[in-house]
Amino acid sequence: MRINLVWRAGLIALLVLCMSGVALAEEWDFSGVDRIELEGVSGNVKLLPAGGGGGSVELRANVSPRGNFKPSVEQDGDTLRIRESWTGRSSRGDVEWIIHVPSGSGMRISIETASGSLSAEGISARIDLSTASGDIELIDVELEGHSSLSTASGDYTIEDMRIDDDVSFSTASGDIHLNHVEIGEDVSFSTASGDVRCNDCRGSLVLSSASGDVVVKNSSIDGFGKFSSASGDVLLHLDEMPRDGLSASSASGDVVLDGKFGRDYTLIMSAREDKGRIVNPFKTTSRRTYREGRYTYEEEVVQQGSGGPEIRLHTSSGTVRVKN
């Protein structure tokens, strides 16, 4: 069954000719929706909380030629579908979609865009995003479980929010910045080229960069923490050691751990014998050298009390440094 949308101003008839193209503004109201799909969208997308019980969609576009751009907003049952259609080789312009999302849990938003940023603030939803090029900004969002966000080229800014279990964030080229974030279990953040920086975070932390630094400050880990960089430093300043242990490694960079060690823990530090070193303020329980592939590594172990959680720090080419 197809439900007609309310097209609030007919064509809010802001068709204004200007030198750069045609300015276009349209708006639709919707209700009874728990899934929103955007596909083939070329511009930026903003997700904001709706004021009343229902939601609305705003389109702002400045395109040329106007006839080469055709937006489509249709509601089919509980699903709202937003599409763009472009024709002609000379088409150009800027497009922005603003979606006012109804309150309450259970909303699912799926976005596939070739080029454009996503910003969301003050909403609760499961979000599945795939974009070839665009930044992602999430502020004061309740991000529901099983969300997946991916951009081929773009930065993440994630602030003042809560992330449920089983969520992934990835970028092929870009930084990831987290500030004051509560994180559930099985949540991962990864970039192929860029830094991952986390400040004042609580929860399960799995952070990785193929080429860039991983930096964690003033944070507390619930469960197990995992941090890695193939080419960059891993710098951790923790309120306390995680109860289920920690792993931090770099193939080519320093690994530094600064935090409060409890009475029970096992600290295992390793570095390549010819290119790495270990700086350890504690009394060493045991030392050994071992071979892995073509290389020889040095390992130092510090064990306190009953052994407690296992903390592993490793670098192939760099310094493993523990501060207390």
Secondary structure, DSSP 8 states (H G I E B T S, - for coil): -EE--EETTSS----EEETTEEEEEEEEEE-S-SEEEEEEE-SEEEEEE-SSSSEEEEEEEEEESGGGEEEEEEEETTEEEEEEEE-STT-EEEEEEEEEE-SSS--EEEEEESS--EEEES-EEEEEEEESS--EEEES-EE-TT-EEEESS--EEEEEEEE-SSEEEEESS--EEEEEEEE-SSEEEEESSS-EEEEEEEE--EEEESSS-EEEEEEEESS-EEEEESSS-EEEEESS--TT-EEEEEEES-EEEEE---SSEEEEEEEETTT-EEE--S--SEEEEEEETTEEEEEEEEEETT--SEEEEEEEESEEEEE-
